[in-house]
């Protein structure tokens, strides 16, 4: 009887308040920011439609899955059918595998070429493996600020970008062809420059005839500034040229160190850029959580299901999915 009354469907935009109320009342972590901050919720999940699957029983929400299409920040990317999974949970119920039913419905209606989950908890690893997802751990690199650090001989052209509206640069447009998921200048502008809470810094870095985009934000902890590189757009090979850029932003923003979570960039090239791999240092802690602060290392596990022929182009960073979103309201 329960099964006959259960409905799983896509949420309507006018159900936003109901969805946020369900998160507020039913999620195990109290006072979730998505329930409390309407503007952040809209920015991350509503663009013409609401990116959410609902499980409804007797006219009440009993489970949901939010997801973030790449087209959330540029509707022209909708044809690529790539999306990140996001908040996903159910109330306690006797319905067998309700969470899985919601998950598979989300895939069914979106028919993705690439679906990515980030920050996968241990209890969901087997679920993803059984459903043909590839499980990987993101690399975590860092560089400490040092006056003794010597710059390379290469002279980079470093330019801060505050808007893409007046930039007509074919070289920038071509940068997005190097990777999946496929992003765009409008994606970068809407995802970072127009973020409703965080302040991000977008830089283009050029060397010889090549260039890349690098995005980061500043975190203040006690009396120290920390640079968190959260996205990179460009060829994998170009990353090896960025040592001078790292030194430049460490000095400019008076930061103690910078860190960089990534997947898909070769470790050898990250090392050539002057970065160190956290895994090479047994007792070193490079924290990930600052809201609230946790003085411990955090491994970020990813799971992806790809229908592309060339999975070597899949590259993921800290700002993908909802891995770099606020947790508190000031």
C-alpha positions as CSV (number, residue, x, y, z in Angstrom):
1,X,0.0,0.0,0.0
2,X,2.8,2.3,0.9
3,X,4.5,1.7,-2.5
4,X,1.3,2.7,-4.3
5,X,1.1,6.0,-2.5
6,X,4.8,6.8,-3.0
7,X,5.6,9.3,-5.7
8,X,9.1,10.2,-6.9
9,X,9.3,13.2,-9.2
10,X,11.2,16.4,-10.0
11,X,10.5,19.3,-7.6
12,X,8.7,22.4,-8.9
13,X,10.1,25.8,-8.4
14,X,7.2,26.9,-6.3
15,X,8.0,24.0,-3.9
16,X,11.2,25.7,-2.8
17,X,9.9,26.7,0.6
18,X,8.7,23.1,1.3
19,X,12.1,21.7,0.3
20,X,14.0,24.1,2.5
21,X,11.6,23.4,5.4
22,X,12.1,19.7,5.0
23,X,15.9,20.2,5.1
24,X,15.5,22.4,8.3
25,X,13.3,19.9,10.1
26,X,14.6,16.5,8.9
27,X,18.4,16.8,8.1
28,X,20.5,15.4,10.9
29,X,22.6,18.5,11.0
30,X,20.6,21.3,12.5
31,X,20.3,24.8,11.0
32,X,21.6,23.8,7.5
33,X,22.5,26.9,5.6
34,X,20.4,25.9,2.6
35,X,17.4,26.0,4.8
36,X,18.3,29.4,6.3
37,X,19.7,31.3,3.3
38,X,17.2,31.6,0.5
39,X,19.5,33.5,-1.8
40,X,22.2,30.9,-1.6
41,X,19.7,28.1,-2.3
42,X,18.3,29.9,-5.3
43,X,21.8,30.6,-6.7
44,X,22.9,27.0,-6.4
45,X,19.8,25.1,-7.5
46,X,17.3,27.3,-9.4
47,X,17.8,28.4,-13.0
48,X,14.4,28.2,-14.8
49,X,13.8,24.9,-12.9
50,X,14.6,23.5,-9.5
51,X,17.4,20.9,-9.6
52,X,15.8,18.5,-7.0
53,X,14.2,15.1,-6.9
54,X,11.5,14.5,-4.3
55,X,10.0,11.4,-2.7
56,X,6.4,12.2,-1.7
57,X,4.2,10.1,0.6
58,X,0.7,11.2,1.5
59,X,1.5,14.7,0.1
60,X,4.5,15.0,2.4
61,X,8.2,15.1,1.5
62,X,10.1,12.1,2.9
63,X,13.3,12.3,0.9
64,X,15.1,14.4,-1.6
65,X,18.2,14.7,-3.7
66,X,19.5,18.1,-4.8
67,X,21.9,18.2,-7.7
68,X,23.9,20.9,-9.6
69,X,23.9,20.8,-13.4
70,X,26.9,22.6,-14.9
71,X,24.3,24.5,-16.8
72,X,23.2,26.1,-13.5
73,X,25.7,28.8,-14.2
74,X,25.5,28.9,-18.0
75,X,22.3,27.5,-19.7
76,X,24.1,27.1,-23.0
77,X,26.0,24.2,-21.4
78,X,22.7,22.2,-20.8
79,X,23.3,20.1,-24.0
80,X,26.4,18.6,-22.4
81,X,24.3,16.9,-19.7
82,X,26.8,17.0,-16.9
83,X,25.9,17.4,-13.2
84,X,27.1,17.1,-9.7
85,X,25.1,15.3,-7.0
86,X,24.5,17.4,-3.9
87,X,22.5,17.1,-0.6
88,X,20.7,13.6,-0.6
89,X,18.9,12.1,2.4
90,X,15.5,10.6,3.5
91,X,13.5,10.4,6.6
92,X,13.5,7.1,8.5
93,X,11.0,4.9,6.7
94,X,10.0,1.3,6.1
95,X,10.3,1.8,2.3
96,X,13.2,-0.3,1.1
97,X,16.1,1.5,-0.7
98,X,14.2,4.8,-0.8
99,X,17.4,6.7,-1.2
100,X,18.5,4.6,-4.1
101,X,15.1,5.1,-5.8
102,X,15.5,8.8,-5.6
103,X,19.1,8.6,-6.9
104,X,18.2,6.5,-9.9
105,X,15.2,8.7,-10.7
106,X,17.6,11.7,-10.8
107,X,19.8,9.9,-13.3
108,X,16.8,8.8,-15.3
109,X,15.3,12.3,-15.9
110,X,18.7,13.9,-16.6
111,X,20.2,11.2,-18.8
112,X,23.7,12.5,-18.0
113,X,26.9,12.1,-20.0
114,X,28.8,12.6,-16.7
115,X,27.5,12.4,-13.2
116,X,29.9,13.3,-10.3
117,X,29.6,12.9,-6.6
118,X,32.2,14.6,-4.4
119,X,33.0,14.2,-0.7
120,X,31.6,10.7,-0.8
121,X,31.3,9.3,2.8
122,X,32.6,5.8,3.4
123,X,29.2,4.2,3.8
124,X,28.3,5.2,0.2
125,X,31.4,3.9,-1.5
126,X,30.1,0.3,-2.1
127,X,26.8,1.7,-3.4
128,X,28.6,3.8,-6.0
129,X,30.9,0.9,-6.9
130,X,28.0,-1.5,-7.4
131,X,26.5,1.1,-9.8
132,X,29.7,1.3,-11.9
133,X,31.0,4.6,-10.5
134,X,34.7,5.1,-10.5
135,X,36.0,5.9,-7.0
136,X,39.1,8.1,-6.6
137,X,40.8,10.3,-4.0
138,X,41.6,13.9,-4.8
139,X,45.2,15.0,-4.6
140,X,46.0,17.7,-2.0
141,X,49.0,20.0,-2.6
142,X,50.3,23.0,-0.9
143,X,53.0,25.7,-0.8
144,X,54.2,27.7,2.2
145,X,55.0,31.3,2.0
146,X,58.8,31.9,2.2
147,X,61.0,35.0,1.5
148,X,63.7,32.5,0.5
149,X,61.6,31.0,-2.2
150,X,63.2,31.8,-5.6
151,X,61.1,32.6,-8.6
152,X,61.6,30.8,-11.9
153,X,63.1,32.5,-14.9
154,X,59.9,32.5,-16.8
155,X,58.1,35.8,-16.8
156,X,54.4,35.3,-16.5
157,X,51.7,37.8,-17.5
158,X,49.3,37.9,-14.6
159,X,45.9,39.6,-14.9
160,X,43.0,39.8,-12.4
161,X,39.6,39.3,-14.0
162,X,36.6,41.0,-12.5
163,X,34.2,40.5,-15.4
164,X,34.1,38.5,-18.6
165,X,31.6,40.8,-20.3
166,X,34.1,43.0,-22.1
167,X,36.7,40.3,-22.7
168,X,36.9,38.9,-26.2
169,X,39.7,36.4,-26.0
170,X,39.6,33.3,-28.2
171,X,42.5,31.8,-26.2
172,X,40.3,31.9,-23.1
173,X,37.4,30.2,-24.9
174,X,39.7,27.4,-26.0
175,X,40.8,26.7,-22.5
176,X,37.5,25.0,-21.7
177,X,38.1,22.3,-24.3
178,X,40.8,20.6,-22.2
179,X,38.5,19.1,-19.6
180,X,35.3,17.5,-18.5
181,X,33.0,18.8,-17.1
182,X,32.8,21.5,-19.8
183,X,32.7,25.0,-18.3
184,X,32.7,28.4,-19.9
185,X,33.5,32.1,-19.3
186,X,29.9,32.7,-18.3
187,X,30.1,29.7,-15.9
188,X,33.2,31.2,-14.3
189,X,31.6,34.6,-13.9
190,X,28.3,33.3,-12.5
191,X,29.9,30.6,-10.3
192,X,32.7,32.7,-8.8
193,X,32.5,36.5,-9.5
194,X,28.8,36.7,-8.8
195,X,28.8,34.3,-5.8
196,X,26.2,35.6,-3.2
197,X,28.4,35.2,-0.2
198,X,32.1,34.3,-0.9
199,X,34.6,36.6,-2.6
200,X,36.6,34.7,-5.2
201,X,39.6,35.9,-7.2
202,X,39.9,35.0,-10.9
203,X,43.2,35.4,-12.6
204,X,44.5,34.7,-16.1
205,X,48.1,33.7,-16.3
206,X,50.0,33.8,-19.6
207,X,53.4,32.4,-20.6
208,X,54.6,32.6,-24.2
209,X,51.6,31.8,-26.3
210,X,49.7,29.8,-23.7
211,X,47.5,30.7,-20.7
212,X,45.2,29.4,-18.0
213,X,42.6,30.6,-15.5
214,X,43.1,30.1,-11.8
215,X,40.5,30.8,-9.2
216,X,41.0,31.0,-5.4
217,X,39.6,32.6,-2.3
218,X,41.1,33.8,0.9
219,X,40.4,32.2,4.3
220,X,41.2,34.0,7.5
221,X,42.1,31.8,10.5
222,X,43.1,33.6,13.6
223,X,45.6,36.2,12.4
224,X,46.6,34.3,9.2
225,X,45.5,34.4,5.6
226,X,45.3,31.2,3.7
227,X,44.8,30.9,-0.1
228,X,42.6,28.1,-1.3
229,X,42.9,27.4,-5.0
230,X,39.5,26.1,-6.0
231,X,39.4,25.8,-9.8
232,X,41.8,25.7,-12.7
233,X,41.1,26.0,-16.4
234,X,43.8,25.2,-19.0
235,X,46.0,22.4,-20.2
236,X,47.5,20.0,-17.7
237,X,50.9,20.8,-19.1
238,X,50.6,24.5,-18.4
239,X,50.3,23.9,-14.7
240,X,54.1,23.4,-14.4
241,X,54.6,27.2,-15.2
242,X,52.7,28.5,-12.2
243,X,55.4,28.7,-9.5
244,X,55.8,32.5,-10.0
245,X,52.1,32.9,-9.8
246,X,51.9,31.1,-6.5
247,X,54.7,33.2,-5.1
248,X,53.0,36.3,-6.4
249,X,49.6,35.7,-4.8
250,X,51.2,34.5,-1.5
251,X,53.0,37.9,-1.3
252,X,50.2,40.0,-2.6
253,X,47.6,38.7,-0.2
254,X,50.0,38.2,2.7
255,X,49.1,34.5,3.0
256,X,50.9,32.0,5.1
257,X,50.3,29.2,2.6
258,X,48.1,28.0,-0.2
259,X,46.5,24.7,-0.8
260,X,45.0,23.0,-3.9
261,X,42.7,20.0,-4.1
262,X,42.6,18.5,-7.6
263,X,41.8,15.3,-9.5
264,X,43.1,14.7,-13.1
265,X,46.2,16.9,-13.0
266,X,49.4,14.8,-13.1
267,X,51.3,14.9,-9.8
268,X,54.6,15.3,-11.6
269,X,53.4,18.6,-13.2
270,X,52.0,19.9,-9.9
271,X,55.4,19.2,-8.3
272,X,57.2,21.1,-11.2
273,X,55.0,24.1,-10.4
274,X,56.5,24.2,-6.9
275,X,53.7,22.5,-5.0
276,X,54.2,19.7,-2.4
277,X,52.0,16.7,-2.0
278,X,50.5,16.5,1.5
279,X,50.7,12.7,1.3
280,X,54.5,12.9,1.3
281,X,54.5,14.4,4.8
282,X,53.4,12.0,7.5
283,X,52.8,14.4,10.4
284,X,51.8,17.5,8.5
285,X,48.3,18.9,8.8
286,X,46.8,21.0,6.0
287,X,43.2,21.6,7.2
288,X,40.2,21.5,4.8
289,X,37.4,22.5,7.2
290,X,37.3,26.1,8.5
291,X,33.5,26.4,9.1
292,X,34.0,25.3,11.9
293,X,37.8,24.9,12.0
294,X,39.1,21.3,12.3
295,X,42.8,20.8,12.8
296,X,43.0,17.6,10.8
297,X,43.6,16.4,7.3
298,X,40.6,15.5,5.2
299,X,40.6,13.2,2.2
300,X,38.0,14.1,-0.4
301,X,36.7,11.0,-2.2
302,X,35.0,11.4,-5.6
303,X,32.8,9.1,-7.6
304,X,31.9,9.5,-11.2
305,X,30.0,7.7,-13.9
306,X,31.0,8.8,-17.3
307,X,29.7,8.0,-20.8
308,X,32.5,9.8,-22.5
309,X,35.1,7.8,-24.5
310,X,38.0,9.8,-23.0
311,X,37.8,9.8,-19.2
312,X,41.4,11.2,-19.0
313,X,39.9,14.6,-19.6
314,X,37.9,14.5,-16.3
315,X,39.3,17.1,-14.0
316,X,37.8,18.1,-10.6
317,X,38.6,20.8,-8.1
318,X,37.6,22.0,-4.7
319,X,34.8,24.4,-6.0
320,X,33.1,21.7,-8.0
321,X,29.7,20.3,-6.7
322,X,29.0,22.0,-3.4
323,X,32.4,21.3,-1.8
324,X,33.2,25.0,-1.4
325,X,30.1,26.5,-0.1
326,X,29.4,28.4,3.1
327,X,28.3,26.6,6.2
328,X,27.4,29.6,8.4
329,X,25.6,32.9,8.0
330,X,27.5,35.9,9.4
